[in-house]
Amino acid sequence: MVPANQIRSKTYIFEDINNLLNIGEIPNLFSQEEFIEQIENLKSIAKREGIDVSTWSYIDFYDFFIEKIKQYMHIVLFMSPIGKLLRTSISQFPSFVNCCTINWFTSWPEKALQTTGKKLTKELYLDNYTQDNLVNSFAFIH
């Protein structure tokens, strides 16, 4: 994870993230020669999944590669809502909204932290004293 304010060339990296979110790839990331070197790895992954690759072309392997990226890649990008960065990024890179879940994090009230802590520790079958101390620790750490 890299905070957005630590990225020097935001346009280039945000464009790459936008492409990953939208189509699952960064165009021209690999040359054809570099990708051909990875085909053996892709063959073994496909075979483990019971897929017959004997008639596959370069394009089939590439599509399989992109499918695996979409299946397993997770991107966490965090930006402050203060200032222009979030607003301009959302307008320039629509996948930040269309292909993402946006979580807004603000301070929680003490009572909400206590209630959540009690709910999460209820199934631990702790005595009241231990549960209260654990819940207070959660609320303090959060």
C-alpha atoms as a printed R data frame, in Angstrom:
    type eleno elety resid chain resno       x       y       z
1   ATOM     1    CA   MET     A     1   0.000   0.000   0.000
2   ATOM     2    CA   VAL     A     2   1.279   3.400  -0.936
3   ATOM     3    CA   PRO     A     3  -0.604   6.504   0.157
4   ATOM     4    CA   ALA     A     4  -1.596   8.699  -2.781
5   ATOM     5    CA   ASN     A     5   0.300  11.666  -1.361
6   ATOM     6    CA   GLN     A     6   3.568   9.696  -1.673
7   ATOM     7    CA   ILE     A     7   3.161   9.020  -5.383
8   ATOM     8    CA   ARG     A     8   5.174  11.514  -7.386
9   ATOM     9    CA   SER     A     9   3.775  10.912 -10.864
10  ATOM    10    CA   LYS     A    10   0.126  10.365 -10.032
11  ATOM    11    CA   THR     A    11  -1.077  10.558 -13.624
12  ATOM    12    CA   TYR     A    12   0.921   7.536 -14.786
13  ATOM    13    CA   ILE     A    13   0.296   5.284 -11.809
14  ATOM    14    CA   PHE     A    14  -3.366   6.287 -11.563
15  ATOM    15    CA   GLU     A    15  -3.769   5.517 -15.266
16  ATOM    16    CA   ASP     A    16  -2.281   2.060 -14.684
17  ATOM    17    CA   ILE     A    17  -4.547   1.459 -11.669
18  ATOM    18    CA   ASN     A    18  -7.545   2.653 -13.682
19  ATOM    19    CA   ASN     A    19  -6.682   0.140 -16.439
20  ATOM    20    CA   LEU     A    20  -6.191  -2.697 -13.945
21  ATOM    21    CA   LEU     A    21  -9.552  -1.976 -12.363
22  ATOM    22    CA   ASN     A    22 -11.374  -1.619 -15.663
23  ATOM    23    CA   ILE     A    23  -9.875  -4.247 -17.976
24  ATOM    24    CA   GLY     A    24  -7.557  -6.244 -15.705
25  ATOM    25    CA   GLU     A    25  -4.345  -5.316 -17.461
26  ATOM    26    CA   ILE     A    26  -1.823  -2.578 -18.022
27  ATOM    27    CA   PRO     A    27  -1.462  -2.265 -21.793
28  ATOM    28    CA   ASN     A    28   2.027  -3.034 -23.110
29  ATOM    29    CA   LEU     A    29   3.321  -4.029 -19.676
30  ATOM    30    CA   PHE     A    30   4.978  -7.119 -21.169
31  ATOM    31    CA   SER     A    31   6.646  -7.476 -24.516
32  ATOM    32    CA   GLN     A    32   5.622 -10.562 -26.479
33  ATOM    33    CA   GLU     A    33   8.964 -12.194 -25.652
34  ATOM    34    CA   GLU     A    34   8.531 -11.545 -21.923
35  ATOM    35    CA   PHE     A    35   5.044 -13.001 -21.959
36  ATOM    36    CA   ILE     A    36   6.087 -16.095 -23.938
37  ATOM    37    CA   GLU     A    37   8.556 -16.853 -21.120
38  ATOM    38    CA   GLN     A    38   5.584 -17.068 -18.728
39  ATOM    39    CA   ILE     A    39   3.503 -19.438 -20.845
40  ATOM    40    CA   GLU     A    40   5.011 -22.538 -19.183
41  ATOM    41    CA   ASN     A    41   3.901 -21.238 -15.788
42  ATOM    42    CA   LEU     A    42   0.434 -20.584 -17.181
43  ATOM    43    CA   LYS     A    43   0.307 -24.088 -18.678
44  ATOM    44    CA   SER     A    44   0.973 -25.680 -15.302
45  ATOM    45    CA   ILE     A    45  -1.682 -23.511 -13.609
46  ATOM    46    CA   ALA     A    46  -4.252 -24.388 -16.274
47  ATOM    47    CA   LYS     A    47  -3.417 -28.101 -16.074
48  ATOM    48    CA   ARG     A    48  -3.873 -28.033 -12.280
49  ATOM    49    CA   GLU     A    49  -7.332 -26.641 -12.922
50  ATOM    50    CA   GLY     A    50  -8.086 -29.456 -15.357
51  ATOM    51    CA   ILE     A    51  -7.964 -27.308 -18.489
52  ATOM    52    CA   ASP     A    52  -6.660 -28.801 -21.737
53  ATOM    53    CA   VAL     A    53  -4.242 -26.245 -23.232
54  ATOM    54    CA   SER     A    54  -2.985 -28.352 -26.147
55  ATOM    55    CA   THR     A    55  -4.818 -26.239 -28.728
56  ATOM    56    CA   TRP     A    56  -4.321 -22.860 -27.044
57  ATOM    57    CA   SER     A    57  -2.787 -19.950 -28.881
58  ATOM    58    CA   TYR     A    58  -0.770 -17.083 -27.443
59  ATOM    59    CA   ILE     A    59  -4.031 -15.092 -27.169
60  ATOM    60    CA   ASP     A    60  -5.736 -17.881 -25.196
61  ATOM    61    CA   PHE     A    61  -2.880 -17.879 -22.684
62  ATOM    62    CA   TYR     A    62  -3.044 -14.103 -22.448
63  ATOM    63    CA   ASP     A    63  -6.813 -14.218 -21.829
64  ATOM    64    CA   PHE     A    64  -6.258 -16.874 -19.146
65  ATOM    65    CA   PHE     A    65  -3.592 -14.664 -17.565
66  ATOM    66    CA   ILE     A    66  -5.954 -11.658 -17.485
67  ATOM    67    CA   GLU     A    67  -8.737 -13.836 -16.039
68  ATOM    68    CA   LYS     A    68  -6.421 -14.873 -13.190
69  ATOM    69    CA   ILE     A    69  -5.444 -11.270 -12.542
70  ATOM    70    CA   LYS     A    70  -9.096 -10.269 -12.302
71  ATOM    71    CA   GLN     A    71  -9.780 -13.203 -10.012
72  ATOM    72    CA   TYR     A    72  -6.940 -12.666  -7.551
73  ATOM    73    CA   MET     A    73  -5.752  -9.069  -7.654
74  ATOM    74    CA   HIS     A    74  -6.863  -6.685  -4.960
75  ATOM    75    CA   ILE     A    75  -5.911  -3.031  -4.970
76  ATOM    76    CA   VAL     A    76  -6.079  -0.790  -1.937
77  ATOM    77    CA   LEU     A    77  -5.786   2.902  -2.670
78  ATOM    78    CA   PHE     A    78  -6.393   5.476  -0.021
79  ATOM    79    CA   MET     A    79  -6.738   9.216  -0.421
80  ATOM    80    CA   SER     A    80  -7.735  12.010   1.846
81  ATOM    81    CA   PRO     A    81 -11.030  13.676   0.966
82  ATOM    82    CA   ILE     A    82  -9.391  16.965   1.919
83  ATOM    83    CA   GLY     A    83  -8.040  18.866  -1.065
84  ATOM    84    CA   LYS     A    84  -8.397  18.293  -4.783
85  ATOM    85    CA   LEU     A    85  -6.642  14.937  -5.283
86  ATOM    86    CA   LEU     A    86  -9.657  12.694  -4.661
87  ATOM    87    CA   ARG     A    87 -12.047  14.882  -6.653
88  ATOM    88    CA   THR     A    88  -9.749  15.205  -9.679
89  ATOM    89    CA   SER     A    89  -8.756  11.532  -9.598
90  ATOM    90    CA   ILE     A    90 -12.387  10.427  -9.633
91  ATOM    91    CA   SER     A    91 -13.183  12.698 -12.572
92  ATOM    92    CA   GLN     A    92 -10.091  11.688 -14.592
93  ATOM    93    CA   PHE     A    93 -10.166   7.970 -13.798
94  ATOM    94    CA   PRO     A    94 -13.779   6.719 -13.742
95  ATOM    95    CA   SER     A    95 -12.863   3.166 -12.703
96  ATOM    96    CA   PHE     A    96 -11.991   4.547  -9.271
97  ATOM    97    CA   VAL     A    97 -15.756   4.855  -8.792
98  ATOM    98    CA   ASN     A    98 -17.235   2.336 -11.245
99  ATOM    99    CA   CYS     A    99 -15.011  -0.623 -10.320
100 ATOM   100    CA   CYS     A   100 -14.356   0.038  -6.629
101 ATOM   101    CA   THR     A   101 -15.924  -0.001  -3.249
102 ATOM   102    CA   ILE     A   102 -15.337   3.331  -1.571
103 ATOM   103    CA   ASN     A   103 -15.043   3.242   2.203
104 ATOM   104    CA   TRP     A   104 -15.162   6.505   4.112
105 ATOM   105    CA   PHE     A   105 -13.436   6.275   7.454
106 ATOM   106    CA   THR     A   106 -14.048   8.862  10.125
107 ATOM   107    CA   SER     A   107 -13.726   8.808  13.885
108 ATOM   108    CA   TRP     A   108 -16.122   6.501  15.685
109 ATOM   109    CA   PRO     A   109 -17.957   7.558  18.837
110 ATOM   110    CA   GLU     A   110 -16.834   5.753  21.997
111 ATOM   111    CA   LYS     A   111 -20.250   4.107  22.450
112 ATOM   112    CA   ALA     A   112 -20.117   2.634  18.907
113 ATOM   113    CA   LEU     A   113 -16.656   1.198  19.585
114 ATOM   114    CA   GLN     A   114 -17.882  -0.343  22.841
115 ATOM   115    CA   THR     A   115 -21.009  -1.819  21.216
116 ATOM   116    CA   THR     A   116 -19.037  -3.303  18.318
117 ATOM   117    CA   GLY     A   117 -16.431  -4.732  20.690
118 ATOM   118    CA   LYS     A   118 -19.113  -6.370  22.831
119 ATOM   119    CA   LYS     A   119 -20.819  -7.864  19.792
120 ATOM   120    CA   LEU     A   120 -17.543  -9.284  18.459
121 ATOM   121    CA   THR     A   121 -16.489 -10.764  21.809
122 ATOM   122    CA   LYS     A   122 -19.921 -12.150  22.755
123 ATOM   123    CA   GLU     A   123 -19.201 -15.560  21.229
124 ATOM   124    CA   LEU     A   124 -15.889 -15.928  23.082
125 ATOM   125    CA   TYR     A   125 -17.694 -16.927  26.306
126 ATOM   126    CA   LEU     A   126 -15.642 -14.627  28.508
127 ATOM   127    CA   ASP     A   127 -16.595 -13.585  32.010
128 ATOM   128    CA   ASN     A   128 -17.941 -10.009  32.213
129 ATOM   129    CA   TYR     A   129 -14.753  -8.580  33.757
130 ATOM   130    CA   THR     A   130 -12.505 -10.002  31.002
131 ATOM   131    CA   GLN     A   131 -14.913  -9.047  28.231
132 ATOM   132    CA   ASP     A   132 -15.207  -5.457  29.521
133 ATOM   133    CA   ASN     A   133 -11.414  -5.116  29.697
134 ATOM   134    CA   LEU     A   134 -10.992  -6.569  26.223
135 ATOM   135    CA   VAL     A   135 -13.680  -4.278  24.791
136 ATOM   136    CA   ASN     A   136 -12.076  -1.263  26.465
137 ATOM   137    CA   SER     A   137  -8.729  -2.275  24.956
138 ATOM   138    CA   PHE     A   138 -10.306  -2.511  21.484
139 ATOM   139    CA   ALA     A   139 -11.886   0.913  21.871
140 ATOM   140    CA   PHE     A   140  -8.623   2.440  23.107
141 ATOM   141    CA   ILE     A   141  -6.500   0.915  20.331
142 ATOM   142    CA   HIS     A   142  -8.949   1.892  17.607
